Amino acid sequence: MNGESCCSPPHPESVAAVPTVADAPVFQRINSGSTDGMVLIPGGTFLMGNERDYGFASDGEGPIHPVTLTPFWMDTTTVTNRQFNDFVNATGYKTESETFGWSFVFHGLLTPKQQATAVRARALGTEWWCRVEGAHWRHPEGPGTNIKKRWHHPAVHISWHDARVYAAWSGKRLATEAEWEFAARGGIPSDPPCRFPWGDDLEPEGKHCMNVWQGKFPVQNTQADGHYGTAPAQSYRANGYGLYQMTGNVWEWGWDFFATDFYAHSPAVDPTGPVTPSDRRIMRGGSFLCHHSYCNRYRVDARSSNTPDSASSNIGFRCVRDV
């Protein structure tokens, strides 16, 4: 299994057409938002990508190439339910999952009653993804569920379009893929680059450093790392730049269009993704569902993507701001 649809399923009736160059959103530098809750990422040159044998060729993780970035600010955590709630209260914004009337929920998060009453379909080939009527950021597992005890967890069921609107409202933007990887590495110099924000060992000295699947996916999660679904956004130890959970927990939307061959001709300075639009946007970092048996994308060099209107119980985001 290449894990393409296991990470997060695409919207089966996606309304996202491939935009033309003229219609595609234009990348803009934004520095009007507050830097509270952010850290300054110093910028510099690093080696981006992966050429080892543990990635997927179809993801285009190589070749390794040097990239130079100017400094930028980044949120220390993914946007939380409390932060997203403040945004909705201030703007009245309605997410795409709310508009569609449903979203994808991992089956293990649903009670037998929920599976019997709310599930309308399952994703073909990855039946652990359930189409749940009424599931969205405020009701993560559908009707009858809420975020009252999850204010500090990442907001989920967030599409790329939703994330972009929030970022603009807050005077920020989504990170480019290069910015995200540079920040995730936490300033650790290595050649070849390390897989995780802390080094190459998944569990250094037997210690869990991120929220990923423990046990046999998708039927048994031992919760050895302390979590079944999402964890609070400020869990585990921060990386060298002071950023929490850059790997595991929830996938994070980035700005760039996705292209498998982009690394072969990426600009060396401040790349902002492919010039030619596609129907998919980049996602980084992996989620609480990642497991080495089928999808080892809980790495700083791993890439994934989805249509910009897609959402599920393991997709969130964080923002950046220019200096």
N, C-alpha and C positions, 0 to 999 in steps of 0.2 A: 504494500500500500504506500502511495506517495504522500498521503496525508493532505492532498489538495483541498478536499471538502471537509475533512475531519476537523480542521482547526476552527472554522466557522463557516456555516453553509451560506451560499449566495441566495439572495431572494429569488424564488423560483419564477416569479413573474416580474422580473426586474424592469423598472421603468427607465433604467439608466441606459440611454443610447450613447454610442461613442461620439463625443463632441468633436466638432471641427476645430482646427487651430484658432479660427476667428471666434468661436463660441466658448472655448475653454476658459475657465477662470484664470486670471493672470496672477502670478506670484507677486506679492507685494511685501516690502519690509514694513513692519509695524512696531512702533515704540511708544504708544500712547498709554498703555495699561500700567497698572501698579505692579511693582516688583515684590510686593508682599507675598511670602510663600514661594519665592523663586530663588534660585542661586545663579550666580554669574558663571557661565562656562567659558573658560579663558580663550578658547580657539587654539589653533595650531595645526600642525600637519600630523596625520596618522595613516596607518595602513588599513584600508577598508576592504571587507570581503573575506571569503573563505575558499581555500583550494584543497582542503582535506576531504577525506572520503565519507564523512558523516552527514553531509548535506544532500539535498536533492538537486540533481542537474536541472530539472525543470524550473527551479526557483532562481537560477542565475546568480548564485552566490559568489562566483568568481568572474574574472580574475581579481586577485588582490591588487589593489592600486592605491597610490598615495593621493590623499585629498587634503587640501588646506582650507580651513574654515576661519572666518572672522568670529570674534566673541559674540555671545548671545546669552540671554537669560532663559532659564527653563524652570517650569513648575517642579517642586521637589517631589510631588506625588501626582498620580492621575487625578483628574477632576472627580471629586467625591459627590455622593448623593446630596449632601448639604449644599455644596457649591452649585450644583445643577438646579437644585430646588430654588435657591436664591435667584438664579437666572430666569427660571420659569415664572416665578412670582413677579419679577420686575418687567418681564416682556410679554407674558402670556403665550410663550412659544409652545408649539405642539410638535412633538417628535414624529419622525416618519413611521415608527412602529405604532404610535397612537393613530395616525392617519390611516395606515393599512388595516388597523384593528387587530393585529396579531404580531407575534415575533417568535423566533426560535429559542427554545429552552432545552437545556440538557436534561435527559429523562431522569437521571438520578436525583435531580432537585425537586421532582414532582412526587406527591403522594399518590398512592393507588387511586384515590378518589379523583384527584386532579387529572390523572391520566385517563380516567374513564369519562370525565365530563368535559374537559377543556381541550384535549388534544384532537385536532381535526385531521392531521396527517403527520407522517414522518419523512425525513429526508431520505430519498432512495439511495441505498448503499451505505448510509451512515444513520441507521434508524434510531440511534441515541439522540438525534436532534428532532425535537417535537415541535410542530407548529401549534402554538397555544394561543387561543383566542383571548384577547384582553391583556396579553403580556406586554409590558413596556417598562420604562425605567422606574416608574413609581410602584408598579406591581410586577416585580421581576419574574415571578412564577405564575403570573396570571391572576384572575379574580380571587379575592380572599387573602392575597399576600401583600406585604407592604415593606417599607424601608425604615420603619420606626426604630429598629435595632441595628440599622445599617447606615446610619448617617455618615460614618467615616469610611465606608466601603466605596470602591469606585462606582460611579454611575455606569450602568450597562444598558444594553439594548439601544446603543447610540450609533447612528449611522455616520458616515463621513460628512454628509450634508449637515446633520445636527451638530457635529463637532466643530465644523467650520463656522456656523452661525454663533455658537457659544464663544469661540475664540475671538471673533470680530467684536462681539458685544463687550468682551473684557479687555479690548485694546491689545489683543495678542494675535497669534496665528498658530497653525499647526507646524510642527517641526519638519524640515526636509529629512529625507532618509539618511543623508550623510550626517546631519546635525544629531539625529537620534542615536546613530551608532557611535559617534564620537563621544557623546555624553554618557551613553550606557557603559562604555569601556572604563569610565572613571579615571582616566589618566594613567592607566597601567601600560607602560611601554613593553611591547613584546614583538618578536618576529620569529615564527608567524604569530598573528594576533591570538589572544586568549579567547576561549569560548564564552566565558561568563564574566560578569562585572568584577569578580574577585580572583579570577585565575582560570585554570583548566579543569579542576576537580569539581564534579557535580556537588558532592557533599564533603567538603574539606574536613578531615578529622571526624567524619561521621555527623557533621552538623548540617542541618537543613538551612539553606540560605534563601529559598524562594518557595512559593506556593505552586506546586505542580502535582500531577497525579501520582499517588503512591499505591502500588499493588498491581492488579491486573485490569487493564483498561478494556472495556468500559464497565465491567461487572463488579469490581471490588476496589474500593479505595480505603486503605488502612488508615488514612489521615495521620500518617506518621509525622507529617510536617505541621500538624495542628489544625488543618482546614479541609473541608470538603468542597465548598463552593468558593466564593471570593473571600479574601482576607481584608482586614482594614488596610487602607491605602498606605499607611505608614507602619508597615510591618517589616520585620527582619532588620538587618543592619543596612544603613545607606552605603552607597558606593563611594569611591574616592572624591566625587564632586558633591556628595550630600544628597544624592537622588535615591528615592526608595522604589524598590520593586520594578526595576527596568526590565527584568525578565520574570516570567510567570505571572500569576494572578489574572490579568486581563490583557488581551491584545490592545495595542495602541495605534490609532490611525495616524498616518503621516501625510504630508502634503502631496508627495509625488504620485504621478501616474506610474503604474507598474509595467515594466518591460523586462523580459528575461535577459536580453542582450545589452542592457544599459551600461553595465560596468565596463564593457569592452571599449566604449567610447565616451565615458563620463568625463565632463570637464574636471580639471584638476583643482580648481578653486571655486568654492561655494556652489556646488552643483545643486540644482533645484528639480532634477528629474527629467525624464524624456520630454523632448519638445513635441513629439508626435503624441496626441492624446490617445488614450485607450479607454476601455470600459471598466477598468479596475484601478483602485487606489492602494497604495502600499500600507501594510500593517506590520508592526514590529513587536518583538518581545515574548511571544507565546502567552499561554494562559494556564489557569488551574487545571485544564484538561490535558496538557501536554504530557506525553510519556514516551520514553525511548523506543517502545515497541512499535510505534506507528508514526510518530511525529515528534522528532527531537528538535523542534523549532524554539525551544526555550533558551536560545543562545543570542548573544549580542550580534552575531554575524548572520543569523537566519532571516529569511525574507518570506513574507506571505502577502496575500492581497485579497480584495473582495470588491464587489460592485459597491459604489458609494451610497446606495440606498439600503444596503444590507445591515442587519443588526441581529444580535443574539446575546445570550446571557454571559458571554465571555469577551465582549468587545467594549472598550472604553477609549480614553484618550487623555493626553495632557497637552499643555500649551507652551509655546515659547514666545519671547519678545525680543526684538532687536535692541541693541544698545544705542 
